[in-house]
Amino acid sequence: MRRALIDTAPLRASRPFRRLWAGGTLSALGSQMTLVAVMFQVWGMTHSTTWTGAVALAQAVPLIGLGLFAGAVADRVDRRRFYLVMTAGQAGCAVLLAVQGFLGDVVPVSGVLLLVAAQSCFVAGSGPAAKTFLPALLPREQLAAGLASQRIGWQGAMLVGPALGGLVLGGLGVGACYAVDALSFAGALYGALALPPLAAEGAAPARPGLGGVADGLAFLIRTPVIRGALLTDLAATALSMPMSLFPLVNAERFGGDPRTLGLFLSAVAVGGLVATLFSGTFTRLPRPGLVMLWGAAGWGAALVLFGLSPNRWLGLGCLVLAGAADTVSVVCRSTLVQSRTPNALLGRVGAAEQIVGQAGPDLGNMRGGVVADATSGVVALVSGGLLCLGTVVLVGLVTPGLRRGTAAGTDNGDRGEETDPGRPREAAADA
């Protein structure tokens, strides 16, 4: 039974990782509070869903536009120092949001969104840098367990942060909510200050500008296992993200009860939390690529069953399964990507992973809304799940290295290792 539970060895063995985990969890809690506060403030200022939708746009555009360039910078400089600067920038934006929140409606809604976008610019830099830390702090055999520990901290913040943000909003207002977020960045800074200097290793520094970005993209294109892992994530998000469909499906199938809608929104997170608590069942398995494929397929299948479910409780069970499958897929994907990527390219590959993780859900929710407008919520949900299943099967068929390879890359085929990422070489053979 103990081997089925989350493996806490990284937290027990590595003090720097322990500090990084605690600080990151605290910072994630504050970020979730700010997300609630921004939506609440923008809605109160405009009463427009267009403006509340613009919040997601303000967050996504800087990540997509700057992410690969920020990843290239992270591969040229001391990653710890770069992360500290980017995190301090996020904290500064949170302070400015708090000030305008305390001042009332002095700042127009466009100014609020500008601050959100500015904060997202710093996230575009801190995210790729943070994705390089675990391979430097933990031995390869503990990488999956470390990623699962980070996942449970993030999921805890997802569950507690919005509720805590609502309480602070109701009692003290939006300014206090932003101020709590600004203070929470002290946790992220505390965690990073314990790290040693972390420069890219194993190759010459990344070329500046577009050259460094091109080298990172070339590695992604010619490394089937990494490419397949990111395509699997896109299949699970861009083709089948269900969140935007929950209100419509709830109205069509379950009478529009707001209590049911709230449970739908929580069920996915509960499933993810349970899967993480029992992550020892999959983080100790030798083939993370194969487990990732099964997890992504499970996500798609669970969404199909949810769309066809005639009973709300059965539907909730399907969403719990979907959340669990998603967590399995995410942890195994990150394990595969970080263990198969040369150290000198971790920043750029981490940036690509961050862009997929940000843009994929936004595209998926948009796809679902468009299909639902033309047909129904159930059709949009079931078609998305089937598209996800079909794409995952296709990726698995054309990328044998995902099915057969280990985290260490001992599949005798798809290696994706580079001694000099700035120099073209023969494309890696697919196993």
LONU-841714 format. One record per residue (C-alpha): residue number from 1; x, y, z; residue in one letter. Coordinates in steps of 0.02 Angstrom, whole numbers, plus 50000, padded with zeros to 5 digits. Layout:
// residues N
{pt NUM {X Y Z} "A"}
...
//
This chain:
// residues 431
{pt 1 {50000 50000 50000} "M"}
{pt 2 {50141 50120 50042} "R"}
{pt 3 {50213 50103 49866} "R"}
{pt 4 {50046 50159 49795} "A"}
{pt 5 {50051 50324 49889} "L"}
{pt 6 {50144 50478 49828} "I"}
{pt 7 {50332 50456 49841} "D"}
{pt 8 {50396 50589 49962} "T"}
{pt 9 {50579 50540 49943} "A"}
{pt 10 {50625 50703 49851} "P"}
{pt 11 {50548 50809 49990} "L"}
{pt 12 {50639 50709 50123} "R"}
{pt 13 {50807 50697 50035} "A"}
{pt 14 {50830 50871 49960} "S"}
{pt 15 {50817 51027 50068} "R"}
{pt 16 {50828 51145 49916} "P"}
{pt 17 {50685 51051 49833} "F"}
{pt 18 {50585 51058 49994} "R"}
{pt 19 {50604 51247 50003} "R"}
{pt 20 {50565 51265 49818} "L"}
{pt 21 {50407 51159 49837} "W"}
{pt 22 {50344 51254 49990} "A"}
{pt 23 {50379 51424 49913} "G"}
{pt 24 {50301 51377 49747} "G"}
{pt 25 {50144 51310 49829} "T"}
{pt 26 {50122 51470 49929} "L"}
{pt 27 {50147 51576 49774} "S"}
{pt 28 {50023 51470 49675} "A"}
{pt 29 {49894 51497 49812} "L"}
{pt 30 {49913 51686 49795} "G"}
{pt 31 {49903 51676 49606} "S"}
{pt 32 {49737 51583 49616} "Q"}
{pt 33 {49670 51719 49731} "M"}
{pt 34 {49723 51851 49605} "T"}
{pt 35 {49635 51758 49464} "L"}
{pt 36 {49472 51769 49561} "V"}
{pt 37 {49502 51951 49605} "A"}
{pt 38 {49538 52003 49426} "V"}
{pt 39 {49382 51918 49359} "M"}
{pt 40 {49278 51994 49499} "F"}
{pt 41 {49348 52169 49473} "Q"}
{pt 42 {49334 52168 49283} "V"}
{pt 43 {49155 52104 49291} "W"}
{pt 44 {49110 52235 49420} "G"}
{pt 45 {49183 52373 49311} "M"}
{pt 46 {49105 52317 49145} "T"}
{pt 47 {48970 52184 49171} "H"}
{pt 48 {49033 52116 49005} "S"}
{pt 49 {49085 51939 48965} "T"}
{pt 50 {49191 52008 48824} "T"}
{pt 51 {49298 52100 48951} "W"}
{pt 52 {49309 51951 49068} "T"}
{pt 53 {49361 51846 48918} "G"}
{pt 54 {49495 51975 48883} "A"}
{pt 55 {49575 51930 49050} "V"}
{pt 56 {49625 51759 48980} "A"}
{pt 57 {49687 51844 48822} "L"}
{pt 58 {49794 51965 48923} "A"}
{pt 59 {49873 51816 49010} "Q"}
{pt 60 {49896 51706 48857} "A"}
{pt 61 {49966 51826 48726} "V"}
{pt 62 {50127 51871 48819} "P"}
{pt 63 {50161 51688 48859} "L"}
{pt 64 {50140 51637 48678} "I"}
{pt 65 {50231 51787 48605} "G"}
{pt 66 {50379 51794 48725} "L"}
{pt 67 {50394 51616 48792} "G"}
{pt 68 {50519 51543 48668} "L"}
{pt 69 {50629 51698 48676} "F"}
{pt 70 {50625 51692 48866} "A"}
{pt 71 {50671 51508 48859} "G"}
{pt 72 {50821 51549 48750} "A"}
{pt 73 {50876 51681 48877} "V"}
{pt 74 {50859 51553 49018} "A"}
{pt 75 {50977 51439 48921} "D"}
{pt 76 {51108 51578 48909} "R"}
{pt 77 {51115 51646 49087} "V"}
{pt 78 {51112 51587 49268} "D"}
{pt 79 {50936 51515 49276} "R"}
{pt 80 {50918 51543 49463} "R"}
{pt 81 {50958 51729 49446} "R"}
{pt 82 {50844 51746 49295} "F"}
{pt 83 {50702 51664 49391} "Y"}
{pt 84 {50729 51780 49539} "L"}
{pt 85 {50720 51934 49427} "V"}
{pt 86 {50563 51872 49338} "M"}
{pt 87 {50478 51826 49503} "T"}
{pt 88 {50520 51996 49577} "A"}
{pt 89 {50439 52074 49423} "G"}
{pt 90 {50281 51972 49453} "Q"}
{pt 91 {50278 52030 49634} "A"}
{pt 92 {50297 52211 49578} "G"}
{pt 93 {50147 52195 49462} "C"}
{pt 94 {50047 52118 49606} "A"}
{pt 95 {50091 52269 49713} "V"}
{pt 96 {50029 52387 49577} "L"}
{pt 97 {49868 52287 49561} "L"}
{pt 98 {49844 52301 49749} "A"}
{pt 99 {49872 52489 49746} "V"}
{pt 100 {49743 52517 49608} "Q"}
{pt 101 {49624 52399 49699} "G"}
{pt 102 {49633 52501 49858} "F"}
{pt 103 {49610 52663 49759} "L"}
{pt 104 {49442 52605 49688} "G"}
{pt 105 {49390 52640 49509} "D"}
{pt 106 {49529 52765 49473} "V"}
{pt 107 {49616 52649 49350} "V"}
{pt 108 {49510 52601 49196} "P"}
{pt 109 {49480 52420 49152} "V"}
{pt 110 {49608 52432 49011} "S"}
{pt 111 {49738 52482 49142} "G"}
{pt 112 {49696 52330 49247} "V"}
{pt 113 {49717 52216 49096} "L"}
{pt 114 {49881 52302 49054} "L"}
{pt 115 {49947 52259 49228} "L"}
{pt 116 {49888 52079 49206} "V"}
{pt 117 {49977 52070 49037} "A"}
{pt 118 {50135 52145 49113} "A"}
{pt 119 {50134 52014 49250} "Q"}
{pt 120 {50111 51879 49117} "S"}
{pt 121 {50267 51943 49028} "C"}
{pt 122 {50367 51902 49184} "F"}
{pt 123 {50280 51732 49197} "V"}
{pt 124 {50341 51697 49019} "A"}
{pt 125 {50517 51709 49089} "G"}
{pt 126 {50498 51627 49259} "S"}
{pt 127 {50406 51474 49193} "G"}
{pt 128 {50543 51407 49076} "P"}
{pt 129 {50676 51443 49207} "A"}
{pt 130 {50579 51349 49341} "A"}
{pt 131 {50562 51196 49228} "K"}
{pt 132 {50752 51177 49231} "T"}
{pt 133 {50766 51163 49420} "F"}
{pt 134 {50710 50985 49456} "L"}
{pt 135 {50832 50895 49339} "P"}
{pt 136 {50971 50992 49426} "A"}
{pt 137 {50910 50957 49604} "L"}
{pt 138 {50850 50777 49595} "L"}
{pt 139 {50926 50615 49530} "P"}
{pt 140 {50841 50548 49374} "R"}
{pt 141 {50752 50410 49469} "E"}
{pt 142 {50666 50538 49583} "Q"}
{pt 143 {50612 50657 49445} "L"}
{pt 144 {50437 50585 49423} "A"}
{pt 145 {50407 50588 49612} "A"}
{pt 146 {50466 50768 49621} "G"}
{pt 147 {50348 50819 49481} "L"}
{pt 148 {50205 50730 49570} "A"}
{pt 149 {50246 50827 49729} "S"}
{pt 150 {50240 50990 49632} "Q"}
{pt 151 {50076 50937 49555} "R"}
{pt 152 {49993 50905 49723} "I"}
{pt 153 {50048 51076 49784} "G"}
{pt 154 {49974 51157 49629} "W"}
{pt 155 {49811 51060 49645} "Q"}
{pt 156 {49796 51107 49827} "G"}
{pt 157 {49815 51289 49777} "A"}
{pt 158 {49682 51264 49642} "M"}
{pt 159 {49559 51196 49769} "L"}
{pt 160 {49593 51316 49913} "V"}
{pt 161 {49646 51476 49822} "G"}
{pt 162 {49481 51524 49739} "P"}
{pt 163 {49381 51493 49898} "A"}
{pt 164 {49505 51592 50002} "L"}
{pt 165 {49505 51729 49872} "G"}
{pt 166 {49315 51740 49883} "G"}
{pt 167 {49323 51758 50072} "L"}
{pt 168 {49453 51897 50062} "V"}
{pt 169 {49356 51984 49924} "L"}
{pt 170 {49197 51980 50025} "G"}
{pt 171 {49279 52040 50185} "G"}
{pt 172 {49420 52157 50132} "L"}
{pt 173 {49399 52194 49946} "G"}
{pt 174 {49501 52167 49788} "V"}
{pt 175 {49650 52269 49848} "G"}
{pt 176 {49678 52152 49995} "A"}
{pt 177 {49667 52001 49880} "C"}
{pt 178 {49803 52071 49767} "Y"}
{pt 179 {49907 52117 49920} "A"}
{pt 180 {49901 51937 49984} "V"}
{pt 181 {49963 51880 49813} "D"}
{pt 182 {50106 52006 49819} "A"}
{pt 183 {50157 51939 49990} "L"}
{pt 184 {50146 51760 49928} "S"}
{pt 185 {50286 51791 49804} "F"}
{pt 186 {50402 51798 49954} "A"}
{pt 187 {50378 51610 49960} "G"}
{pt 188 {50438 51588 49780} "A"}
{pt 189 {50589 51700 49812} "L"}
{pt 190 {50627 51606 49974} "Y"}
{pt 191 {50627 51441 49881} "G"}
{pt 192 {50739 51501 49740} "A"}
{pt 193 {50865 51587 49853} "L"}
{pt 194 {50915 51417 49922} "A"}
{pt 195 {50964 51353 49750} "L"}
{pt 196 {51144 51349 49689} "P"}
{pt 197 {51191 51442 49530} "P"}
{pt 198 {51112 51347 49385} "L"}
{pt 199 {51192 51384 49218} "A"}
{pt 200 {51156 51279 49064} "A"}
{pt 201 {51276 51132 49051} "E"}
{pt 202 {51340 51014 48918} "G"}
{pt 203 {51351 51132 48769} "A"}
{pt 204 {51389 51307 48713} "A"}
{pt 205 {51266 51440 48775} "P"}
{pt 206 {51110 51466 48671} "A"}
{pt 207 {51131 51582 48524} "R"}
{pt 208 {51053 51753 48551} "P"}
{pt 209 {50888 51806 48473} "G"}
{pt 210 {50802 51706 48338} "L"}
{pt 211 {50950 51588 48319} "G"}
{pt 212 {50927 51516 48493} "G"}
{pt 213 {50739 51500 48468} "V"}
{pt 214 {50767 51411 48301} "A"}
{pt 215 {50886 51287 48383} "D"}
{pt 216 {50754 51246 48514} "G"}
{pt 217 {50619 51222 48383} "L"}
{pt 218 {50736 51113 48279} "A"}
{pt 219 {50765 51000 48428} "F"}
{pt 220 {50577 50983 48457} "L"}
{pt 221 {50545 50943 48274} "I"}
{pt 222 {50679 50811 48254} "R"}
{pt 223 {50653 50724 48423} "T"}
{pt 224 {50499 50613 48402} "P"}
{pt 225 {50475 50571 48587} "V"}
{pt 226 {50473 50754 48643} "I"}
{pt 227 {50367 50805 48494} "R"}
{pt 228 {50245 50663 48527} "G"}
{pt 229 {50231 50709 48711} "A"}
{pt 230 {50183 50889 48670} "L"}
{pt 231 {50062 50833 48533} "L"}
{pt 232 {49978 50717 48659} "T"}
{pt 233 {49953 50865 48776} "D"}
{pt 234 {49877 50966 48634} "L"}
{pt 235 {49759 50822 48596} "A"}
{pt 236 {49698 50822 48776} "A"}
{pt 237 {49673 51010 48782} "T"}
{pt 238 {49650 51094 48613} "A"}
{pt 239 {49532 50957 48552} "L"}
{pt 240 {49434 50914 48708} "S"}
{pt 241 {49444 51043 48849} "M"}
{pt 242 {49269 51037 48927} "P"}
{pt 243 {49261 51181 49052} "M"}
{pt 244 {49171 51305 48939} "S"}
{pt 245 {49038 51173 48905} "L"}
{pt 246 {48993 51136 49085} "F"}
{pt 247 {48858 51271 49103} "P"}
{pt 248 {48773 51220 48940} "L"}
{pt 249 {48782 51032 48974} "V"}
{pt 250 {48717 51064 49150} "N"}
{pt 251 {48568 51158 49077} "A"}
{pt 252 {48534 51032 48939} "E"}
{pt 253 {48551 50873 49040} "R"}
{pt 254 {48531 50916 49224} "F"}
{pt 255 {48408 51060 49237} "G"}
{pt 256 {48533 51200 49258} "G"}
{pt 257 {48554 51174 49446} "D"}
{pt 258 {48698 51289 49500} "P"}
{pt 259 {48746 51165 49636} "R"}
{pt 260 {48777 51033 49503} "T"}
{pt 261 {48881 51155 49402} "L"}
{pt 262 {48989 51191 49553} "G"}
{pt 263 {49016 51005 49579} "L"}
{pt 264 {49064 50982 49396} "F"}
{pt 265 {49197 51115 49415} "L"}
{pt 266 {49267 51033 49572} "S"}
{pt 267 {49258 50851 49517} "A"}
{pt 268 {49403 50864 49394} "V"}
{pt 269 {49514 50941 49528} "A"}
{pt 270 {49463 50808 49655} "V"}
{pt 271 {49508 50669 49533} "G"}
{pt 272 {49677 50750 49501} "G"}
{pt 273 {49711 50766 49687} "L"}
{pt 274 {49669 50583 49720} "V"}
{pt 275 {49779 50527 49575} "A"}
{pt 276 {49924 50628 49643} "T"}
{pt 277 {49903 50558 49819} "L"}
{pt 278 {49918 50384 49742} "F"}
{pt 279 {50048 50433 49613} "S"}
{pt 280 {50165 50296 49672} "G"}
{pt 281 {50059 50180 49564} "T"}
{pt 282 {50125 50263 49404} "F"}
{pt 283 {50281 50365 49445} "T"}
{pt 284 {50376 50205 49482} "R"}
{pt 285 {50331 50125 49316} "L"}
{pt 286 {50476 50112 49191} "P"}
{pt 287 {50389 50179 49034} "R"}
{pt 288 {50319 50354 49065} "P"}
{pt 289 {50278 50380 48880} "G"}
{pt 290 {50162 50230 48875} "L"}
{pt 291 {50080 50281 49039} "V"}
{pt 292 {50058 50458 48970} "M"}
{pt 293 {49968 50391 48816} "L"}
{pt 294 {49851 50286 48923} "W"}
{pt 295 {49818 50436 49036} "G"}
{pt 296 {49776 50551 48890} "A"}
{pt 297 {49664 50415 48814} "A"}
{pt 298 {49579 50395 48982} "G"}
{pt 299 {49543 50582 48987} "W"}
{pt 300 {49460 50576 48817} "G"}
{pt 301 {49360 50419 48856} "A"}
{pt 302 {49299 50490 49022} "A"}
{pt 303 {49237 50647 48935} "L"}
{pt 304 {49141 50543 48808} "V"}
{pt 305 {49058 50448 48950} "L"}
{pt 306 {49019 50610 49041} "F"}
{pt 307 {48935 50680 48885} "G"}
{pt 308 {48828 50524 48867} "L"}
{pt 309 {48788 50504 49052} "S"}
{pt 310 {48602 50519 49093} "P"}
{pt 311 {48633 50538 49280} "N"}
{pt 312 {48721 50683 49364} "R"}
{pt 313 {48809 50572 49493} "W"}
{pt 314 {48873 50455 49359} "L"}
{pt 315 {48928 50610 49264} "G"}
{pt 316 {49023 50673 49416} "L"}
{pt 317 {49109 50505 49430} "G"}
{pt 318 {49164 50519 49248} "C"}
{pt 319 {49238 50691 49282} "L"}
{pt 320 {49332 50626 49433} "V"}
{pt 321 {49406 50491 49320} "L"}
{pt 322 {49448 50624 49190} "A"}
{pt 323 {49541 50727 49320} "G"}
{pt 324 {49638 50576 49379} "A"}
{pt 325 {49685 50526 49201} "A"}
{pt 326 {49740 50703 49162} "D"}
{pt 327 {49856 50706 49312} "T"}
{pt 328 {49934 50541 49262} "V"}
{pt 329 {49963 50608 49086} "S"}
{pt 330 {50034 50776 49143} "V"}
{pt 331 {50157 50703 49270} "V"}
{pt 332 {50220 50570 49149} "C"}
{pt 333 {50235 50696 49006} "R"}
{pt 334 {50340 50814 49112} "S"}
{pt 335 {50448 50669 49171} "T"}
{pt 336 {50479 50615 48992} "L"}
{pt 337 {50514 50791 48927} "V"}
{pt 338 {50630 50843 49068} "Q"}
{pt 339 {50727 50680 49073} "S"}
{pt 340 {50748 50669 48882} "R"}
{pt 341 {50797 50852 48853} "T"}
{pt 342 {50982 50901 48859} "P"}
{pt 343 {51019 51024 48999} "N"}
{pt 344 {51071 51159 48876} "A"}
{pt 345 {50896 51156 48798} "L"}
{pt 346 {50787 51140 48953} "L"}
{pt 347 {50737 51324 48953} "G"}
{pt 348 {50676 51324 48773} "R"}
{pt 349 {50588 51156 48785} "V"}
{pt 350 {50510 51212 48950} "G"}
{pt 351 {50447 51369 48862} "A"}
{pt 352 {50366 51263 48726} "A"}
{pt 353 {50285 51154 48859} "E"}
{pt 354 {50220 51309 48947} "Q"}
{pt 355 {50148 51380 48785} "I"}
{pt 356 {50059 51215 48748} "V"}
{pt 357 {49992 51211 48925} "G"}
{pt 358 {49926 51389 48911} "Q"}
{pt 359 {49863 51398 48732} "A"}
{pt 360 {49794 51221 48724} "G"}
{pt 361 {49654 51243 48853} "P"}
{pt 362 {49606 51412 48781} "D"}
{pt 363 {49592 51338 48606} "L"}
{pt 364 {49498 51188 48673} "G"}
{pt 365 {49370 51292 48764} "N"}
{pt 366 {49347 51399 48609} "M"}
{pt 367 {49325 51243 48499} "R"}
{pt 368 {49196 51175 48619} "G"}
{pt 369 {49098 51337 48619} "G"}
{pt 370 {49095 51350 48429} "V"}
{pt 371 {49039 51169 48406} "V"}
{pt 372 {48908 51186 48543} "A"}
{pt 373 {48835 51342 48462} "D"}
{pt 374 {48816 51245 48299} "A"}
{pt 375 {48752 51083 48377} "T"}
{pt 376 {48734 51053 48565} "S"}
{pt 377 {48840 51042 48720} "G"}
{pt 378 {48832 50852 48720} "V"}
{pt 379 {48890 50840 48539} "V"}
{pt 380 {49033 50960 48573} "A"}
{pt 381 {49086 50861 48726} "L"}
{pt 382 {49075 50688 48647} "V"}
{pt 383 {49158 50742 48484} "S"}
{pt 384 {49301 50821 48582} "G"}
{pt 385 {49330 50662 48681} "G"}
{pt 386 {49329 50556 48523} "L"}
{pt 387 {49449 50675 48435} "L"}
{pt 388 {49565 50662 48585} "C"}
{pt 389 {49558 50472 48583} "L"}
{pt 390 {49592 50462 48396} "G"}
{pt 391 {49737 50583 48402} "T"}
{pt 392 {49818 50496 48551} "V"}
{pt 393 {49807 50329 48461} "V"}
{pt 394 {49884 50407 48305} "L"}
{pt 395 {50027 50487 48402} "V"}
{pt 396 {50062 50321 48488} "G"}
{pt 397 {50064 50227 48322} "L"}
{pt 398 {50184 50347 48234} "V"}
{pt 399 {50298 50368 48386} "T"}
{pt 400 {50352 50195 48445} "P"}
{pt 401 {50480 50274 48560} "G"}
{pt 402 {50338 50338 48669} "L"}
{pt 403 {50273 50162 48693} "R"}
{pt 404 {50438 50073 48717} "R"}
{pt 405 {50557 50203 48787} "G"}
{pt 406 {50604 50234 48968} "T"}
{pt 407 {50635 50401 49052} "A"}
{pt 408 {50820 50370 49033} "A"}
{pt 409 {50804 50349 48845} "G"}
{pt 410 {50858 50167 48839} "T"}
{pt 411 {50741 50117 48698} "D"}
{pt 412 {50887 50101 48575} "N"}
{pt 413 {50804 50217 48453} "G"}
{pt 414 {50727 50384 48490} "D"}
{pt 415 {50861 50470 48593} "R"}
{pt 416 {50842 50657 48567} "G"}
{pt 417 {51010 50692 48652} "E"}
{pt 418 {51117 50833 48582} "E"}
{pt 419 {51296 50877 48618} "T"}
{pt 420 {51284 51043 48527} "D"}
{pt 421 {51107 51109 48502} "P"}
{pt 422 {51171 51249 48393} "G"}
{pt 423 {51241 51130 48261} "R"}
{pt 424 {51125 51030 48149} "P"}
{pt 425 {51148 50842 48150} "R"}
{pt 426 {51061 50690 48079} "E"}
{pt 427 {50882 50671 48137} "A"}
{pt 428 {50861 50545 48277} "A"}
{pt 429 {50795 50379 48216} "A"}
{pt 430 {50622 50336 48280} "D"}
{pt 431 {50622 50170 48371} "A"}
//
